[in-house]
């Protein structure tokens, strides 16, 4: 995944946030403390004003306090060459395959 530096991705809905977290996780990105992007949700802190950054690790912030470039999720996916098919596959992995794996491990 191409680091965006100080360019942020504005995720105005929790659905957009969660989708981007899945893509970040499959792109091997982590929060600063090493946690998986899908483990916890930080969207509730800034809600519709949430902005995400993928430098050497993931960070979040409030769009009102960010002065650099801001992308919409669709623009981010295009810049990263992430197609609708790849997003579908990511959702399939998290919604269908991963629960089966966890079930086998816990069963």
N, CA, C and O atoms as a DFTB+ gen file, in Angstrom:
428 C
 N C O
     1  1       0.836      -1.172       0.000
     2  2       0.000       0.000       0.000
     3  2       0.885       1.241       0.000
     4  3       1.862       1.311       0.745
     5  1       0.549       2.200      -0.820
     6  2       1.341       3.417      -0.959
     7  2       1.081       4.348       0.230
     8  3      -0.063       4.751       0.446
     9  1       2.119       4.701       1.012
    10  2       1.922       5.654       2.108
    11  2       1.476       7.010       1.555
    12  3       1.962       7.453       0.515
    13  1       0.564       7.653       2.247
    14  2       0.037       8.934       1.782
    15  2       0.632      10.127       2.515
    16  3       0.263      11.268       2.234
    17  1       1.538       9.886       3.442
    18  2       2.113      10.992       4.200
    19  2       1.043      11.721       4.978
    20  3       0.267      11.100       5.704
    21  1       0.994      13.009       4.835
    22  2       0.017      13.808       5.579
    23  2      -1.317      13.967       4.849
    24  3      -2.176      14.727       5.294
    25  1      -1.495      13.263       3.743
    26  2      -2.794      13.266       3.075
    27  2      -3.721      12.366       3.869
    28  3      -3.394      11.212       4.148
    29  1      -4.874      12.897       4.227
    30  2      -5.833      12.137       5.016
    31  2      -6.970      11.611       4.164
    32  3      -7.226      12.109       3.068
    33  1      -7.650      10.599       4.680
    34  2      -8.840      10.058       4.043
    35  2     -10.008      10.345       4.976
    36  3     -10.040       9.870       6.111
    37  1     -10.962      11.123       4.490
    38  2     -12.132      11.478       5.289
    39  2     -13.154      10.350       5.208
    40  3     -13.591       9.974       4.120
    41  1     -13.529       9.816       6.361
    42  2     -14.515       8.732       6.416
    43  2     -15.728       9.236       7.224
    44  3     -15.774       9.071       8.443
    45  1     -16.695       9.843       6.543
    46  2     -17.811      10.487       7.242
    47  2     -18.830       9.523       7.850
    48  3     -19.657       9.933       8.664
    49  1     -18.778       8.244       7.461
    50  2     -19.709       7.275       8.029
    51  2     -18.936       6.128       8.661
    52  3     -17.794       5.849       8.296
    53  1     -19.580       5.472       9.611
    54  2     -18.922       4.327      10.244
    55  2     -18.718       3.215       9.222
    56  3     -17.719       2.498       9.284
    57  1     -19.645       3.060       8.285
    58  2     -19.510       2.043       7.245
    59  2     -18.246       2.292       6.410
    60  3     -17.490       1.361       6.135
    61  1     -18.021       3.549       6.010
    62  2     -16.820       3.895       5.233
    63  2     -15.558       3.646       6.065
    64  3     -14.549       3.167       5.548
    65  1     -15.626       3.974       7.346
    66  2     -14.493       3.758       8.250
    67  2     -14.159       2.270       8.335
    68  3     -13.008       1.873       8.155
    69  1     -15.177       1.450       8.611
    70  2     -14.946       0.014       8.771
    71  2     -14.412      -0.624       7.497
    72  3     -13.555      -1.506       7.547
    73  1     -14.923      -0.170       6.351
    74  2     -14.427      -0.711       5.077
    75  2     -12.949      -0.371       4.892
    76  3     -12.156      -1.223       4.490
    77  1     -12.593       0.849       5.182
    78  2     -11.196       1.259       5.029
    79  2     -10.294       0.503       6.009
    80  3      -9.160       0.169       5.665
    81  1     -10.778       0.232       7.218
    82  2      -9.989      -0.535       8.195
    83  2      -9.696      -1.935       7.665
    84  3      -8.602      -2.460       7.875
    85  1     -10.657      -2.541       6.985
    86  2     -10.443      -3.860       6.397
    87  2      -9.355      -3.799       5.322
    88  3      -8.479      -4.661       5.262
    89  1      -9.423      -2.787       4.490
    90  2      -8.422      -2.628       3.432
    91  2      -7.048      -2.371       4.038
    92  3      -6.052      -2.943       3.596
    93  1      -6.998      -1.512       5.048
    94  2      -5.718      -1.251       5.715
    95  2      -5.138      -2.535       6.325
    96  3      -3.941      -2.799       6.211
    97  1      -5.993      -3.319       6.968
    98  2      -5.502      -4.548       7.597
    99  2      -4.959      -5.517       6.558
   100  3      -3.896      -6.105       6.759
   101  1      -5.665      -5.691       5.460
   102  2      -5.179      -6.579       4.405
   103  2      -3.929      -6.019       3.730
   104  3      -3.154      -6.767       3.134
   105  1      -3.731      -4.692       3.823
   106  2      -2.519      -4.057       3.315
   107  2      -1.385      -4.070       4.321
   108  3      -0.349      -3.440       4.109
   109  1      -1.585      -4.798       5.428
   110  2      -0.577      -4.989       6.475
   111  2      -0.245      -3.718       7.240
   112  3       0.875      -3.568       7.728
   113  1      -1.195      -2.804       7.354
   114  2      -0.988      -1.609       8.169
   115  2      -1.492      -1.868       9.583
   116  3      -2.391      -2.684       9.789
   117  1      -0.914      -1.171      10.555
   118  2      -1.288      -1.306      11.960
   119  2      -1.377       0.080      12.596
   120  3      -0.819       1.056      12.097
   121  1      -2.102       0.129      13.720
   122  2      -2.106       1.352      14.514
   123  2      -0.723       1.523      15.137
   124  3       0.077       0.588      15.120
   125  1      -0.433       2.685      15.678
   126  2       0.879       2.985      16.255
   127  2       1.349       1.976      17.293
   128  3       2.545       1.710      17.407
   129  1       0.403       1.410      18.054
   130  2       0.752       0.426      19.080
   131  2       0.839      -1.001      18.559
   132  3       1.051      -1.936      19.332
   133  1       0.675      -1.173      17.236
   134  2       0.775      -2.489      16.624
   135  2      -0.544      -3.237      16.495
   136  3      -0.571      -4.360      15.990
   137  1      -1.646      -2.624      16.948
   138  2      -2.944      -3.292      16.885
   139  2      -3.451      -3.375      15.454
   140  3      -3.142      -2.523      14.621
   141  1      -4.240      -4.420      15.179
   142  2      -4.884      -4.558      13.878
   143  2      -5.932      -3.463      13.699
   144  3      -6.609      -3.094      14.658
   145  1      -6.069      -2.945      12.486
   146  2      -7.038      -1.869      12.242
   147  2      -8.485      -2.235      12.581
   148  3      -9.265      -1.367      12.974
   149  1      -8.847      -3.507      12.431
   150  2     -10.239      -3.895      12.684
   151  2     -10.507      -4.274      14.137
   152  3     -11.642      -4.587      14.497
   153  1      -9.488      -4.248      14.959
   154  2      -9.664      -4.670      16.357
   155  2     -10.538      -3.700      17.142
   156  3     -11.468      -4.129      17.825
   157  1     -10.263      -2.425      17.062
   158  2     -11.015      -1.396      17.776
   159  2     -11.458      -0.334      16.784
   160  3     -10.841      -0.149      15.736
   161  1     -12.534       0.360      17.128
   162  2     -13.008       1.442      16.275
   163  2     -12.777       2.779      16.971
   164  3     -13.198       2.990      18.109
   165  1     -12.100       3.671      16.264
   166  2     -11.885       5.018      16.778
   167  2     -12.818       6.024      16.115
   168  3     -12.714       7.227      16.352
   169  1     -13.727       5.527      15.285
   170  2     -14.627       6.412      14.547
   171  2     -15.515       7.229      15.490
   172  3     -15.820       8.385      15.199
   173  1     -15.933       6.638      16.618
   174  2     -16.850       7.310      17.524
   175  2     -16.256       8.574      18.146
   176  3     -17.002       9.434      18.614
   177  1     -14.958       8.697      18.159
   178  2     -14.315       9.865      18.776
   179  2     -14.647      11.135      17.992
   180  3     -15.054      12.134      18.585
   181  1     -14.481      11.109      16.686
   182  2     -14.745      12.291      15.848
   183  2     -15.958      12.111      14.935
   184  3     -16.383      13.047      14.258
   185  1     -16.504      10.905      14.927
   186  2     -17.686      10.560      14.147
   187  2     -17.558      11.031      12.689
   188  3     -16.589      10.672      12.020
   189  1     -18.496      11.813      12.190
   190  2     -18.501      12.201      10.770
   191  2     -17.326      13.101      10.380
   192  3     -17.137      13.396       9.199
   193  1     -16.545      13.532      11.354
   194  2     -15.381      14.379      11.069
   195  2     -14.069      13.585      11.114
   196  3     -12.984      14.167      11.107
   197  1     -14.180      12.248      11.161
   198  2     -12.995      11.390      11.265
   199  2     -12.183      11.425       9.977
   200  3     -12.720      11.347       8.872
   201  1     -10.885      11.543      10.155
   202  2      -9.936      11.498       9.043
   203  2      -8.828      10.521       9.434
   204  3      -8.394      10.490      10.585
   205  1      -8.378       9.730       8.472
   206  2      -7.365       8.707       8.729
   207  2      -6.109       8.978       7.916
   208  3      -6.171       9.492       6.800
   209  1      -4.979       8.625       8.492
   210  2      -3.687       8.803       7.838
   211  2      -2.957       7.469       7.842
   212  3      -2.995       6.743       8.835
   213  1      -2.289       7.137       6.732
   214  2      -1.458       5.920       6.697
   215  2      -0.032       6.307       6.343
   216  3       0.373       6.279       5.181
   217  1       0.704       6.662       7.359
   218  2       2.132       6.945       7.185
   219  2       2.859       5.634       7.484
   220  3       2.586       4.633       6.821
   221  1       3.758       5.602       8.439
   222  2       4.399       4.337       8.817
   223  2       3.465       3.490       9.676
   224  3       3.669       2.285       9.819
   225  1       2.444       4.121      10.246
   226  2       1.381       3.426      10.975
   227  2       0.108       4.252      10.812
   228  3       0.147       5.370      10.300
   229  1      -1.012       3.696      11.249
   230  2      -2.284       4.406      11.119
   231  2      -2.454       5.431      12.232
   232  3      -2.049       5.220      13.375
   233  1      -3.066       6.543      11.856
   234  2      -3.431       7.579      12.818
   235  2      -4.809       8.085      12.441
   236  3      -5.241       7.950      11.296
   237  1      -5.495       8.666      13.408
   238  2      -6.786       9.273      13.120
   239  2      -6.798      10.701      13.658
   240  3      -5.973      11.067      14.495
   241  1      -7.733      11.495      13.172
   242  2      -7.860      12.859      13.636
   243  2      -9.212      13.431      13.255
   244  3     -10.112      12.721      12.807
   245  1      -9.326      14.743      13.447
   246  2     -10.553      15.469      13.153
   247  2     -10.310      16.333      11.921
   248  3      -9.330      17.076      11.860
   249  1     -11.188      16.236      10.957
   250  2     -11.024      16.957       9.694
   251  2     -10.953      18.473       9.901
   252  3     -10.342      19.180       9.099
   253  1     -11.573      18.972      10.971
   254  2     -11.556      20.413      11.240
   255  2     -10.162      20.929      11.583
   256  3      -9.893      22.122      11.444
   257  1      -9.274      20.040      12.030
   258  2      -7.939      20.462      12.450
   259  2      -6.852      20.002      11.498
   260  3      -5.675      19.973      11.859
   261  1      -7.242      19.643      10.286
   262  2      -6.285      19.138       9.312
   263  2      -6.216      20.088       8.124
   264  3      -7.240      20.418       7.525
   265  1      -5.004      20.529       7.784
   266  2      -4.848      21.532       6.730
   267  2      -4.257      20.984       5.428
   268  3      -4.187      21.707       4.435
   269  1      -3.836      19.730       5.421
   270  2      -3.245      19.157       4.210
   271  2      -4.314      18.589       3.293
   272  3      -5.505      18.834       3.488
   273  1      -3.894      17.844       2.308
   274  2      -4.808      17.241       1.345
   275  2      -5.734      16.237       2.016
   276  3      -5.349      15.534       2.949
   277  1      -6.961      16.190       1.517
   278  2      -7.958      15.269       2.038
   279  2      -8.594      14.534       0.866
   280  3      -9.046      15.153      -0.097
   281  1      -8.624      13.208       0.958
   282  2      -9.252      12.380      -0.063
   283  2     -10.570      11.817       0.457
   284  3     -10.736      11.611       1.659
   285  1     -11.488      11.574      -0.445
   286  2     -12.682      10.800      -0.125
   287  2     -12.283       9.336      -0.263
   288  3     -11.311       9.036      -0.955
   289  1     -13.012       8.405       0.382
   290  2     -12.639       6.992       0.255
   291  2     -12.497       6.526      -1.198
   292  3     -11.561       5.796      -1.523
   293  1     -13.401       6.935      -2.054
   294  2     -13.337       6.524      -3.466
   295  2     -12.033       7.003      -4.111
   296  3     -11.416       6.266      -4.880
   297  1     -11.619       8.220      -3.804
   298  2     -10.366       8.761      -4.346
   299  2      -9.161       7.978      -3.807
   300  3      -8.195       7.729      -4.529
   301  1      -9.234       7.599      -2.539
   302  2      -8.169       6.793      -1.943
   303  2      -8.051       5.449      -2.662
   304  3      -6.957       5.030      -3.042
   305  1      -9.193       4.780      -2.843
   306  2      -9.178       3.475      -3.514
   307  2      -8.610       3.596      -4.930
   308  3      -7.846       2.737      -5.371
   309  1      -8.981       4.651      -5.633
   310  2      -8.462       4.855      -6.984
   311  2      -6.950       5.089      -6.950
   312  3      -6.216       4.520      -7.758
   313  1      -6.485       5.927      -6.012
   314  2      -5.045       6.216      -5.901
   315  2      -4.244       4.964      -5.563
   316  3      -3.105       4.811      -6.004
   317  1      -4.846       4.067      -4.776
   318  2      -4.171       2.834      -4.371
   319  2      -4.404       1.687      -5.364
   320  3      -3.889       0.583      -5.184
   321  1      -5.188       1.967      -6.412
   322  2      -5.540       0.955      -7.421
   323  2      -6.293      -0.231      -6.789
   324  3      -6.065      -1.391      -7.132
   325  1      -7.183       0.100      -5.868
   326  2      -8.034      -0.894      -5.219
   327  2      -9.378      -0.881      -5.934
   328  3     -10.125       0.095      -5.872
   329  1      -9.665      -1.977      -6.606
   330  2     -10.875      -2.071      -7.417
   331  2     -12.069      -2.515      -6.572
   332  3     -11.916      -2.957      -5.433
   333  1     -13.245      -2.386      -7.152
   334  2     -14.463      -2.869      -6.498
   335  2     -14.346      -4.360      -6.224
   336  3     -14.812      -4.842      -5.192
   337  1     -13.733      -5.085      -7.132
   338  2     -13.537      -6.530      -6.963
   339  2     -12.669      -6.810      -5.732
   340  3     -12.966      -7.729      -4.969
   341  1     -11.608      -6.037      -5.531
   342  2     -10.749      -6.223      -4.367
   343  2     -11.503      -5.895      -3.081
   344  3     -11.314      -6.565      -2.066
   345  1     -12.351      -4.877      -3.116
   346  2     -13.157      -4.530      -1.945
   347  2     -14.136      -5.660      -1.644
   348  3     -14.340      -6.016      -0.483
   349  1     -14.736      -6.219      -2.678
   350  2     -15.646      -7.348      -2.508
   351  2     -14.918      -8.527      -1.868
   352  3     -15.437      -9.162      -0.949
   353  1     -13.715      -8.815      -2.358
   354  2     -12.924      -9.922      -1.806
   355  2     -12.562      -9.660      -0.342
   356  3     -12.579     -10.580       0.476
   357  1     -12.238      -8.418      -0.015
   358  2     -11.925      -8.071       1.374
   359  2     -13.142      -8.311       2.261
   360  3     -13.020      -8.878       3.348
   361  1     -14.303      -7.885       1.803
   362  2     -15.520      -8.098       2.586
   363  2     -15.816      -9.582       2.740
   364  3     -16.224     -10.030       3.811
   365  1     -15.611     -10.345       1.673
   366  2     -15.833     -11.786       1.736
   367  2     -14.908     -12.421       2.773
   368  3     -15.328     -13.275       3.555
   369  1     -13.665     -12.001       2.768
   370  2     -12.696     -12.527       3.731
   371  2     -13.159     -12.246       5.156
   372  3     -13.201     -13.160       5.979
   373  1     -13.505     -11.002       5.460
   374  2     -13.879     -10.639       6.820
   375  2     -15.257     -11.163       7.229
   376  3     -15.466     -11.501       8.394
   377  1     -16.192     -11.235       6.290
   378  2     -17.556     -11.655       6.624
   379  2     -17.770     -13.161       6.580
   380  3     -18.582     -13.690       7.338
   381  1     -17.053     -13.859       5.702
   382  2     -17.309     -15.285       5.504
   383  2     -16.157     -16.189       5.950
   384  3     -16.387     -17.144       6.691
   385  1     -14.952     -15.916       5.528
   386  2     -13.819     -16.807       5.780
   387  2     -13.272     -16.664       7.197
   388  3     -13.108     -17.665       7.894
   389  1     -12.989     -15.450       7.631
   390  2     -12.397     -15.230       8.947
   391  2     -13.252     -15.797      10.082
   392  3     -12.698     -16.405      10.997
   393  1     -14.574     -15.625      10.064
   394  2     -15.379     -16.250      11.125
   395  2     -15.254     -17.780      11.149
   396  3     -15.277     -18.390      12.218
   397  1     -15.123     -18.394       9.970
   398  2     -14.937     -19.849       9.923
   399  2     -13.611     -20.255      10.554
   400  3     -13.544     -21.230      11.303
   401  1     -12.566     -19.507      10.250
   402  2     -11.245     -19.792      10.824
   403  2     -11.283     -19.650      12.342
   404  3     -10.770     -20.499      13.070
   405  1     -11.898     -18.565      12.807
   406  2     -11.982     -18.347      14.258
   407  2     -12.808     -19.446      14.914
   408  3     -12.501     -19.872      16.027
   409  1     -13.864     -19.912      14.226
   410  2     -14.687     -20.987      14.772
   411  2     -13.922     -22.280      14.930
   412  3     -14.082     -22.985      15.926
   413  1     -13.089     -22.595      13.950
   414  2     -12.274     -23.812      14.018
   415  2     -11.265     -23.710      15.156
   416  3     -11.051     -24.670      15.897
   417  1     -10.657     -22.553      15.284
   418  2      -9.651     -22.364      16.350
   419  2     -10.287     -22.435      17.735
   420  3      -9.683     -22.969      18.665
   421  1     -11.495     -21.903      17.879
   422  2     -12.152     -21.865      19.180
   423  2     -12.947     -23.135      19.476
   424  3     -13.340     -23.370      20.618
   425  1     -13.183     -23.949      18.455
   426  2     -14.037     -25.132      18.610
   427  2     -13.260     -26.313      18.971
   428  3     -13.822     -27.394      19.141
